[in-house]
């Protein structure tokens, strides 16, 4: 990736993410070698789900996503050319229970790239939000969505999976919710999207290949979890049972959160919204 600067004017060539701009600087072995760029699209995840013949490692990326989705079908949008909005198609042929590893390797790859390019130290809010600390508050800089249910074979193995990533790069505070941030806001300077993307794809390939060899990403991922050791409230989405309150003690090998409630009972949580209690002694606000 010689010739790229880390910080640049966002109108500079280094901010372009077209195939022509990216390929000379992309040094992956297979990830992103099939590369579909769109100036605007509804959803890169949806686009890849509609394709039936695209190869392993295909990347769909856009400068503007009109119908981007996060977990639980929440809307994810950013102004044109202000973020990295892309999805990766994979054909893992893994056991279906290892699907959580995909979110782990994606989160770790984002953290790796943000540190290398922007010099920031992100952490992960369980299960798949990447956070940056501003003052005493942790704010969301990246969300990820893994979709694999449609790609599970009859024998219980993952035929196909999609990882969608939305990373706030050069957004101003007016473009973000109160709980959000961007690399530009956190670091004080705009960040070259092309360089960041190349780093991210390289790290995602590296992390995925390790997992494909059977090396669990769970330990590295758990070390990045800002959630662990904190008093949390977990609210199930679209469910009627009450929230779980307690201490997030650990995660299991498949990424489920282990929470000890106020009565000492252990809960194994596979999905839900996690927040920290307002009276948490660390004064973190997630």
C-alpha positions as CSV (number, residue, x, y, z in Angstrom):
1,X,0.0,0.0,0.0
2,X,2.8,2.4,-0.8
3,X,1.8,5.8,-1.9
4,X,-1.1,6.1,0.6
5,X,-1.1,8.7,3.3
6,X,-2.8,8.0,6.6
7,X,-4.6,11.3,6.9
8,X,-5.9,13.2,3.9
9,X,-8.5,15.6,2.6
10,X,-11.6,13.5,2.2
11,X,-11.9,14.6,-1.5
12,X,-8.3,13.2,-2.2
13,X,-7.7,10.2,-4.3
14,X,-6.9,8.3,-1.2
15,X,-10.5,8.4,-0.1
16,X,-11.8,6.6,-3.2
17,X,-13.0,3.1,-2.8
18,X,-13.8,2.1,-6.4
19,X,-12.2,-1.0,-7.7
20,X,-9.7,1.0,-9.8
21,X,-8.6,3.0,-6.8
22,X,-8.4,0.0,-4.3
23,X,-6.9,-2.9,-6.3
24,X,-3.3,-1.5,-6.7
25,X,-3.2,-1.2,-2.9
26,X,-5.0,-4.4,-1.9
27,X,-2.5,-7.2,-0.9
28,X,-4.9,-10.0,0.1
29,X,-4.6,-13.5,-1.3
30,X,-8.3,-14.0,-2.0
31,X,-10.5,-11.6,0.0
32,X,-11.9,-8.8,-2.2
33,X,-10.5,-10.2,-5.5
34,X,-14.2,-10.2,-6.6
35,X,-15.1,-6.6,-5.8
36,X,-18.5,-5.0,-6.6
37,X,-18.5,-1.2,-6.0
38,X,-21.8,0.8,-6.1
39,X,-22.0,4.6,-5.8
40,X,-25.3,4.0,-4.0
41,X,-27.3,0.9,-3.1
42,X,-30.1,-0.3,-0.9
43,X,-28.1,-2.8,1.2
44,X,-24.8,-4.5,0.4
45,X,-25.9,-7.5,2.6
46,X,-29.1,-7.8,0.6
47,X,-27.3,-7.6,-2.7
48,X,-25.0,-10.5,-1.8
49,X,-27.9,-12.6,-0.6
50,X,-29.6,-12.2,-4.0
51,X,-26.5,-13.5,-5.8
52,X,-26.2,-17.3,-6.1
53,X,-22.9,-17.8,-7.9
54,X,-20.5,-15.3,-6.4
55,X,-17.2,-16.8,-5.1
56,X,-15.9,-17.0,-1.6
57,X,-14.4,-13.6,-0.5
58,X,-16.6,-11.4,-2.7
59,X,-16.8,-7.8,-1.4
60,X,-19.8,-5.5,-2.1
61,X,-19.1,-1.9,-1.1
62,X,-20.9,1.4,-1.5
63,X,-20.5,5.1,-0.9
64,X,-24.1,5.4,0.3
65,X,-26.4,2.8,1.6
66,X,-30.1,3.7,1.5
67,X,-31.4,0.7,3.4
68,X,-28.5,-0.4,5.5
69,X,-29.4,-2.6,8.5
70,X,-27.9,-3.4,11.8
71,X,-28.9,-6.1,14.3
72,X,-32.6,-6.5,14.8
73,X,-33.3,-4.7,11.5
74,X,-32.2,-1.3,12.9
75,X,-31.4,1.3,10.3
76,X,-27.8,2.2,9.6
77,X,-27.1,5.2,7.5
78,X,-24.3,7.7,6.9
79,X,-23.8,10.6,4.5
80,X,-22.2,9.8,1.1
81,X,-18.5,9.0,1.2
82,X,-18.2,9.4,5.0
83,X,-18.0,5.8,6.0
84,X,-16.9,2.3,5.0
85,X,-20.1,0.4,4.2
86,X,-19.5,-3.1,2.8
87,X,-20.3,-6.7,3.0
88,X,-18.2,-9.9,2.5
89,X,-19.6,-13.2,1.2
90,X,-18.0,-16.3,2.6
91,X,-18.5,-20.0,2.0
92,X,-17.0,-21.4,5.2
93,X,-18.2,-25.1,5.2
94,X,-17.9,-24.8,9.0
95,X,-20.1,-26.5,11.6
96,X,-23.1,-24.1,12.1
97,X,-22.3,-23.5,15.8
98,X,-19.1,-21.8,14.8
99,X,-21.1,-19.0,13.1
100,X,-20.3,-16.7,16.1
101,X,-16.7,-16.9,15.1
102,X,-17.4,-14.8,12.0
103,X,-18.6,-11.8,14.2
104,X,-15.5,-12.3,16.4
105,X,-13.0,-12.2,13.5
106,X,-14.8,-9.2,11.9
107,X,-14.7,-7.2,15.2
108,X,-11.0,-8.0,15.7
109,X,-10.2,-7.1,12.1
110,X,-11.9,-3.7,12.5
111,X,-10.0,-3.1,15.8
112,X,-6.7,-4.1,14.1
113,X,-7.2,-1.8,11.2
114,X,-8.4,1.2,13.2
115,X,-5.3,1.0,15.5
116,X,-2.9,0.6,12.5
117,X,-4.4,3.4,10.4
118,X,-5.9,5.9,12.9
119,X,-3.8,5.2,15.9
120,X,-6.9,4.7,18.1
121,X,-7.6,1.9,20.6
122,X,-11.1,0.5,20.1
123,X,-12.8,-2.1,22.1
124,X,-15.9,-4.3,21.5
125,X,-19.2,-4.1,23.2
126,X,-20.8,-7.5,23.2
127,X,-21.6,-8.9,20.8
128,X,-20.6,-6.9,17.8
129,X,-20.3,-3.2,18.2
130,X,-16.9,-1.5,18.0
131,X,-16.5,1.3,20.5
132,X,-14.1,4.2,21.0
133,X,-13.7,6.1,24.3
134,X,-14.2,9.8,24.3
135,X,-13.6,11.3,27.7
136,X,-15.5,9.1,30.2
137,X,-17.9,7.7,27.6
138,X,-17.7,4.8,25.2
139,X,-19.3,5.6,21.8
140,X,-20.1,3.3,18.9
141,X,-17.9,3.7,15.8
142,X,-18.8,0.5,14.0
143,X,-21.6,-2.0,13.8
144,X,-21.5,-5.5,12.2
145,X,-24.2,-7.8,11.0
146,X,-23.6,-11.5,10.3
147,X,-26.3,-13.3,8.3
148,X,-25.9,-17.1,7.9
149,X,-29.2,-18.8,8.6
150,X,-30.1,-18.7,4.9
151,X,-26.8,-20.5,4.1
152,X,-26.9,-23.5,6.4
153,X,-26.9,-26.9,4.6
154,X,-29.1,-29.8,5.6
155,X,-26.1,-31.4,7.3
156,X,-25.8,-28.5,9.6
157,X,-22.8,-26.9,8.0
158,X,-22.4,-23.3,6.9
159,X,-22.6,-23.1,3.1
160,X,-22.6,-19.3,3.0
161,X,-22.5,-16.4,5.3
162,X,-22.4,-12.6,4.9
163,X,-20.6,-10.2,7.2
164,X,-21.8,-6.6,6.9
165,X,-19.7,-3.8,8.3
166,X,-20.6,-0.2,8.8
167,X,-17.6,1.9,10.1
168,X,-18.0,5.6,10.8
169,X,-14.9,7.3,9.3
170,X,-15.3,11.0,8.5
171,X,-18.6,11.9,10.0
172,X,-19.3,15.1,12.0
173,X,-21.2,15.1,15.3
174,X,-24.3,16.5,13.5
175,X,-24.4,13.3,11.4
176,X,-24.4,10.9,14.4
177,X,-26.7,9.9,17.3
178,X,-25.6,10.9,20.8
179,X,-24.2,7.5,21.4
180,X,-22.1,7.4,18.2
181,X,-18.7,8.7,17.1
182,X,-16.4,8.5,14.1
183,X,-12.7,8.1,13.6
184,X,-12.4,11.7,12.6
185,X,-14.1,12.9,15.8
186,X,-12.1,10.6,18.0
187,X,-8.8,11.2,16.4
188,X,-9.2,14.9,15.4
189,X,-8.3,14.3,11.8
190,X,-10.0,12.8,8.7
191,X,-8.9,9.3,7.8
192,X,-8.2,7.9,4.3
193,X,-10.9,5.4,3.6
194,X,-8.9,3.5,0.9
195,X,-6.0,2.8,3.2
196,X,-8.3,1.9,6.1
197,X,-10.3,-0.5,3.8
198,X,-7.1,-2.2,2.5
199,X,-5.9,-2.8,6.1
200,X,-9.3,-4.0,7.2
201,X,-9.6,-6.6,4.4
202,X,-6.1,-7.8,5.0
203,X,-6.7,-8.3,8.7
204,X,-10.1,-9.9,8.1
205,X,-8.5,-12.4,5.7
206,X,-5.8,-13.1,8.3
207,X,-8.2,-13.6,11.1
208,X,-10.6,-15.7,9.0
209,X,-7.8,-18.0,7.8
210,X,-6.8,-18.6,11.4
211,X,-10.4,-19.5,12.3
212,X,-10.7,-21.7,9.2
213,X,-7.7,-23.7,10.6
214,X,-9.7,-24.3,13.7
215,X,-8.0,-21.6,15.8
216,X,-10.7,-20.0,18.0
217,X,-10.8,-16.2,18.0
218,X,-12.7,-16.2,21.3
219,X,-9.8,-15.5,23.6
220,X,-8.5,-12.5,21.6
221,X,-12.1,-11.3,21.1
222,X,-12.9,-11.6,24.9
223,X,-9.8,-9.5,25.7
224,X,-11.3,-6.7,23.6
225,X,-14.7,-6.8,25.3
226,X,-15.4,-3.6,27.3
227,X,-18.5,-5.4,28.6
228,X,-16.8,-7.9,30.8
229,X,-16.5,-7.2,34.5
230,X,-19.2,-4.5,34.2
231,X,-22.7,-4.4,35.8
232,X,-25.0,-4.7,32.8
233,X,-28.7,-4.7,31.9
234,X,-29.6,-7.1,29.1
235,X,-32.9,-6.5,27.3
236,X,-34.2,-9.2,25.0
237,X,-35.5,-7.7,21.7
238,X,-39.1,-8.7,20.8
239,X,-39.5,-10.6,24.1
240,X,-41.8,-10.2,27.0
241,X,-39.6,-11.5,29.9
242,X,-38.0,-8.9,32.1
243,X,-34.4,-7.6,31.6
244,X,-31.5,-9.4,33.2
245,X,-29.4,-7.3,35.5
246,X,-26.0,-8.5,36.9
247,X,-22.3,-8.7,36.3
248,X,-21.0,-9.8,32.8
249,X,-18.4,-12.3,33.9
250,X,-17.2,-14.1,30.8
251,X,-18.1,-15.5,27.4
252,X,-18.3,-19.1,26.4
253,X,-16.5,-20.6,23.4
254,X,-19.3,-19.6,21.1
255,X,-19.5,-16.0,22.2
256,X,-22.5,-16.2,24.5
257,X,-22.4,-13.8,27.4
258,X,-22.3,-15.3,30.9
259,X,-24.0,-13.0,33.4
260,X,-24.5,-13.5,37.2
261,X,-27.6,-11.7,38.2
262,X,-28.3,-9.9,41.5
263,X,-29.5,-13.1,43.1
264,X,-26.4,-15.0,42.1
265,X,-28.0,-17.0,39.3
266,X,-26.0,-17.6,36.1
267,X,-27.6,-16.7,32.7
268,X,-26.1,-17.7,29.4
269,X,-27.2,-15.0,26.9
270,X,-27.1,-15.6,23.2
271,X,-28.5,-12.3,22.0
272,X,-29.9,-9.0,23.3
273,X,-29.3,-5.3,23.9
274,X,-26.6,-4.6,26.5
275,X,-26.2,-1.4,28.5
276,X,-24.3,-0.6,31.6
277,X,-26.1,0.5,34.7
278,X,-26.0,4.3,35.2
279,X,-24.5,3.9,38.7
280,X,-21.6,1.8,37.4
281,X,-18.4,2.7,39.3
282,X,-16.4,3.1,36.1
283,X,-18.8,5.7,34.8
284,X,-18.8,4.1,31.4
285,X,-21.8,4.8,29.3
286,X,-22.7,2.2,26.7
